[in-house]
């Protein structure tokens, strides 16, 4: 598999992740469990001072969730662009993939620790694809 294809497959994994996350983001209040409903109500109704602005935990988590969606969309775009230049500039592509690999690997770890397996496995797969692409790109430049 070429580095271009590997990076695009990683972008596809992140696209799957962002689509699933967006569905969860917009439907997270659609719960039937009474305890979950009570927690959501409490998170929405109780406000606290956050650096001079009154916010609820619900608003805080909504903002963080929206930021993740935007971050994932940007990472997908960056990966797609990098996949297009991989054949022409393997050194630059490999160097730019390293911080993306670090970020996506971090998402995998936090996914396993704090969320659930599907996004964690998706990010783990994307990380593996990126790592293989980086190795292949580094081999290409040494030839």
Rosetta silent file (secondary structure, phi, psi, omega in degrees, C-alpha in Angstrom):
SEQUENCE: XXXXXXXXXXXXXXXXXXXXXXXXXXXXXXXXXXXXXXXXXXXXXXXXXXXXXXXXXXXXXXXXXXXXXXXXXXXXXXXXXXXXXXXXXXXXXXXXXXXXXXXXXXXXXXXXXXXXXXXXXXXXXXXXXXXXXXXXXXXXXXX
SCORE:     score description
SCORE:     0.000 S_00000001
   1 L     0.000  136.665 -179.588    0.000    0.000    0.000 S_00000001
   2 L   -77.080  154.310  175.190    1.300    3.416   -0.891 S_00000001
   3 H   -55.840  -36.371  179.046    1.739    6.147    1.725 S_00000001
   4 H   -58.752  -48.278 -179.070   -0.910    8.151   -0.129 S_00000001
   5 H   -66.189  -41.346  179.044   -3.470    5.382    0.285 S_00000001
   6 H   -60.150  -43.750 -179.404   -2.500    4.764    3.917 S_00000001
   7 H   -67.946  -38.425  178.474   -2.946    8.440    4.792 S_00000001
   8 H   -68.697  -34.217  174.674   -6.268    8.603    2.967 S_00000001
   9 H   -66.005  -38.844  175.628   -7.470    5.508    4.812 S_00000001
  10 H   -62.698  -41.219  176.526   -6.495    7.204    8.089 S_00000001
  11 H   -61.451  -38.625  177.206   -8.480   10.255    6.967 S_00000001
  12 H   -63.527  -39.440  175.615  -11.408    7.918    6.287 S_00000001
  13 H   -60.512  -43.417  179.865  -11.160    6.538    9.827 S_00000001
  14 H   -69.255  -32.149  175.310  -11.296   10.075   11.194 S_00000001
  15 H   -63.493  -43.846  175.738  -14.248   10.869    8.929 S_00000001
  16 H   -58.608  -44.076  179.333  -16.080    7.876   10.419 S_00000001
  17 H   -61.693  -48.195 -176.425  -15.147    9.134   13.900 S_00000001
  18 H   -67.256  -35.917  177.744  -16.333   12.704   13.268 S_00000001
  19 H   -65.158  -45.321  177.818  -19.622   11.544   11.755 S_00000001
  20 H   -63.838  -41.595  179.376  -20.320    9.288   14.743 S_00000001
  21 H   -64.955  -39.997  179.794  -19.262   11.991   17.166 S_00000001
  22 H   -63.795  -41.205  176.439  -21.480   14.571   15.446 S_00000001
  23 H   -60.846  -46.424  178.017  -24.485   12.248   15.701 S_00000001
  24 H   -62.957  -38.658  179.796  -23.742   11.746   19.382 S_00000001
  25 H   -60.620  -45.836 -174.636  -23.210   15.469   19.875 S_00000001
  26 H   -84.483  -11.259 -179.982  -26.586   16.416   18.430 S_00000001
  27 H  -117.220    9.546 -172.489  -28.544   13.569   20.038 S_00000001
  28 L   -65.759  -19.967  178.427  -26.873   13.409   23.462 S_00000001
  29 L   -88.181   -4.413 -179.631  -29.922   14.835   25.247 S_00000001
  30 L   -87.214   67.795  179.684  -32.188   12.116   23.793 S_00000001
  31 L  -114.387  151.545 -179.547  -31.885    9.744   26.744 S_00000001
  32 L  -108.713  -18.803 -179.749  -34.617    7.730   28.419 S_00000001
  33 L   -66.766  123.849 -177.642  -32.826    6.680   31.599 S_00000001
  34 H   -58.484  -37.648  179.041  -34.225    8.825   34.449 S_00000001
  35 H   -66.537  -41.091  178.097  -30.831    9.127   36.171 S_00000001
  36 H   -64.806  -40.092  177.443  -29.176   10.272   32.935 S_00000001
  37 H   -62.032  -40.582  179.324  -31.988   12.793   32.413 S_00000001
  38 H   -64.965  -42.043  178.348  -31.468   14.118   35.942 S_00000001
  39 H   -62.222  -46.592  179.526  -27.723   14.488   35.377 S_00000001
  40 H   -61.961  -40.281  178.293  -28.300   16.352   32.102 S_00000001
  41 H   -63.312  -45.963  179.465  -30.860   18.617   33.762 S_00000001
  42 H   -62.689  -41.846  179.101  -28.492   19.374   36.620 S_00000001
  43 H   -64.422  -31.219 -178.933  -25.634   20.028   34.201 S_00000001
  44 H   -82.907  -37.176 -172.213  -27.833   22.458   32.244 S_00000001
  45 H   -83.513  -30.712 -176.386  -29.498   24.316   35.106 S_00000001
  46 L   -90.247  121.504 -179.130  -26.562   24.926   37.426 S_00000001
  47 E  -109.916  151.701  178.777  -24.279   27.756   36.345 S_00000001
  48 E  -140.996  161.487 -178.962  -20.905   28.735   37.753 S_00000001
  49 E   -78.260  116.950  176.186  -18.417   31.520   37.190 S_00000001
  50 E  -115.519   90.082  179.511  -15.927   30.540   34.518 S_00000001
  51 L    55.428   46.756  175.081  -13.435   33.391   34.351 S_00000001
  52 L    91.816   -0.172  179.081  -16.091   36.076   34.601 S_00000001
  53 E  -124.202  132.926  178.674  -18.782   34.353   32.521 S_00000001
  54 E   -80.410  119.747 -178.496  -21.614   32.313   33.999 S_00000001
  55 E  -135.048  157.004  173.213  -21.654   28.895   32.305 S_00000001
  56 E  -101.569  163.912  174.903  -23.123   25.467   32.950 S_00000001
  57 H   -64.513  -31.914  177.473  -21.256   22.182   32.658 S_00000001
  58 H   -62.231  -44.348  177.902  -23.563   21.364   29.761 S_00000001
  59 H   -63.843  -39.668  179.624  -22.392   24.462   27.890 S_00000001
  60 H   -61.302  -49.783  179.884  -18.801   23.583   28.732 S_00000001
  61 H   -68.114  -34.196  175.993  -19.112   20.032   27.387 S_00000001
  62 H   -61.671  -44.754  178.783  -21.072   21.240   24.346 S_00000001
  63 H   -63.594  -43.047  178.982  -18.227   23.602   23.485 S_00000001
  64 H   -65.326  -38.484  178.473  -15.563   20.929   23.951 S_00000001
  65 H   -65.400  -42.902  177.282  -17.559   18.502   21.826 S_00000001
  66 H   -64.226  -38.674  177.308  -17.971   21.088   19.058 S_00000001
  67 H   -62.439  -38.087  177.357  -14.240   21.825   19.240 S_00000001
  68 H   -63.878  -42.019  178.091  -13.499   18.126   18.723 S_00000001
  69 H   -58.604  -48.038  179.502  -15.726   18.077   15.645 S_00000001
  70 H   -63.412  -41.507  178.665  -13.885   21.077   14.194 S_00000001
  71 H   -61.188  -45.396  179.745  -10.490   19.592   15.086 S_00000001
  72 H   -63.616  -41.340  178.045  -11.319   16.299   13.406 S_00000001
  73 H   -61.425  -42.606  178.712  -12.551   18.053   10.259 S_00000001
  74 H   -65.861  -41.366  177.713   -9.311   20.040   10.101 S_00000001
  75 H   -63.334  -38.785  177.169   -7.196   16.912   10.651 S_00000001
  76 H   -61.537  -44.980  179.034   -9.060   15.144    7.861 S_00000001
  77 H   -63.150  -43.869  178.944   -8.350   18.065    5.520 S_00000001
  78 H   -61.539  -44.467  179.380   -4.675   18.155    6.529 S_00000001
  79 H   -62.656  -41.062 -179.464   -4.345   14.405    5.971 S_00000001
  80 H   -64.142  -42.355  178.279   -5.984   14.631    2.563 S_00000001
  81 H   -63.785  -45.895 -179.658   -3.644   17.450    1.522 S_00000001
  82 H   -63.402  -35.879  178.771   -0.602   15.576    2.838 S_00000001
  83 H   -62.677  -31.916 -179.954   -1.621   12.418    1.012 S_00000001
  84 H   -73.096  -23.693 -179.967   -1.549   14.416   -2.213 S_00000001
  85 H  -104.894    0.962 -175.419    2.042   15.573   -1.697 S_00000001
  86 L   -57.794  -42.287 -177.539    3.395   12.333   -0.224 S_00000001
  87 L   -71.012  -33.672 -176.579    4.887   11.101   -3.496 S_00000001
  88 L   -84.248  -33.796 -175.914    6.522   14.441   -4.350 S_00000001
  89 L  -139.354   78.621 -175.729    7.809   15.406   -0.895 S_00000001
  90 H   -67.293  -34.376 -178.890    8.165   12.389    1.352 S_00000001
  91 H   -64.976  -51.235  179.891   10.369   14.175    3.917 S_00000001
  92 H   -62.773  -43.124 -179.403    7.949   17.035    4.549 S_00000001
  93 H   -60.335  -47.212 -179.723    4.948   14.707    4.540 S_00000001
  94 H   -61.404  -42.706 -179.800    6.531   12.363    7.085 S_00000001
  95 H   -64.355  -39.800 -179.172    7.494   15.262    9.351 S_00000001
  96 H   -74.983  -24.887  177.963    4.008   16.766    9.242 S_00000001
  97 H   -73.739  -23.834 -177.172    2.364   13.404    9.886 S_00000001
  98 H   -60.876  -50.660  178.420    4.223   12.960   13.187 S_00000001
  99 H   -66.154  -30.606  176.277    2.222   15.553   15.187 S_00000001
 100 H   -66.806  -42.479  175.882   -1.002   14.310   13.595 S_00000001
 101 H   -58.452  -44.201  178.920   -0.034   10.776   14.644 S_00000001
 102 H   -59.992  -45.205 -179.489    0.614   12.026   18.178 S_00000001
 103 H   -63.738  -49.437 -177.072   -2.813   13.728   18.299 S_00000001
 104 H   -66.751  -36.928  175.925   -4.749   10.776   16.875 S_00000001
 105 H   -64.327  -39.219  175.801   -2.899    8.345   19.159 S_00000001
 106 H   -61.860  -39.858  176.137   -3.847   10.565   22.092 S_00000001
 107 H   -62.010  -37.392  178.520   -7.479   10.394   20.983 S_00000001
 108 H   -64.281  -45.838 -179.407   -7.175    6.577   20.984 S_00000001
 109 H   -62.420  -50.094 -179.705   -5.785    6.537   24.521 S_00000001
 110 H   -66.020  -30.125  176.015   -8.414    8.913   25.911 S_00000001
 111 H   -61.782  -46.034  178.230  -11.066    6.985   24.005 S_00000001
 112 H   -67.610  -37.754 -175.733  -10.102    3.765   25.794 S_00000001
 113 H   -77.289  -38.368 -168.367   -9.727    5.493   29.173 S_00000001
 114 H  -123.022  -11.971 -175.468  -12.755    7.784   29.240 S_00000001
 115 L  -121.360 -120.808  179.974  -15.202    6.965   26.445 S_00000001
 116 L  -141.905  171.989 -166.163  -15.978    3.733   24.634 S_00000001
 117 H   -68.355  -34.242 -174.511  -14.269    1.306   22.304 S_00000001
 118 H   -60.232  -52.240  177.711  -15.555    2.295   18.861 S_00000001
 119 H   -66.140  -32.592  179.108  -13.926    5.754   18.658 S_00000001
 120 H   -64.906  -46.516  179.803  -10.853    4.411   20.445 S_00000001
 121 H   -66.654  -38.551  177.418  -10.398    1.554   17.975 S_00000001
 122 H   -59.388  -44.959  179.280  -11.077    3.901   15.055 S_00000001
 123 H   -70.883  -34.529  176.514   -8.296    6.227   16.244 S_00000001
 124 H   -63.697  -43.075  177.177   -6.003    3.297   16.977 S_00000001
 125 H   -63.407  -44.757  177.861   -6.480    2.055   13.403 S_00000001
 126 H   -60.739  -40.333  178.642   -5.871    5.557   12.020 S_00000001
 127 H   -62.695  -43.926  179.166   -2.714    5.788   14.151 S_00000001
 128 H   -61.807  -43.758  178.648   -1.430    2.464   12.838 S_00000001
 129 H   -61.828  -42.352  178.981   -2.062    3.563    9.242 S_00000001
 130 H   -66.413  -40.386  178.879   -0.248    6.854    9.844 S_00000001
 131 H   -62.735  -44.983  177.807    2.682    5.109   11.499 S_00000001
 132 H   -61.690  -42.367  178.704    3.055    2.710    8.575 S_00000001
 133 H   -61.145  -43.271  179.441    2.840    5.648    6.149 S_00000001
 134 H   -62.014  -45.085  178.846    5.555    7.520    8.082 S_00000001
 135 H   -60.288  -45.992  179.605    7.825    4.453    8.039 S_00000001
 136 H   -64.035  -40.891  178.741    7.278    4.001    4.297 S_00000001
 137 H   -65.363  -38.668  178.207    7.895    7.691    3.607 S_00000001
 138 H   -69.085  -34.928  175.533   11.111    7.611    5.636 S_00000001
 139 H   -67.123  -39.327 -178.855   12.301    4.511    3.756 S_00000001
 140 H   -62.070  -40.607 -177.440   11.503    6.207    0.454 S_00000001
 141 H   -74.417  -22.106  179.915   13.648    9.240    1.236 S_00000001
 142 H   -86.239   -8.549  179.801   16.609    7.056    2.270 S_00000001
 143 L   -85.579    0.000    0.000   16.603    5.175   -1.044 S_00000001
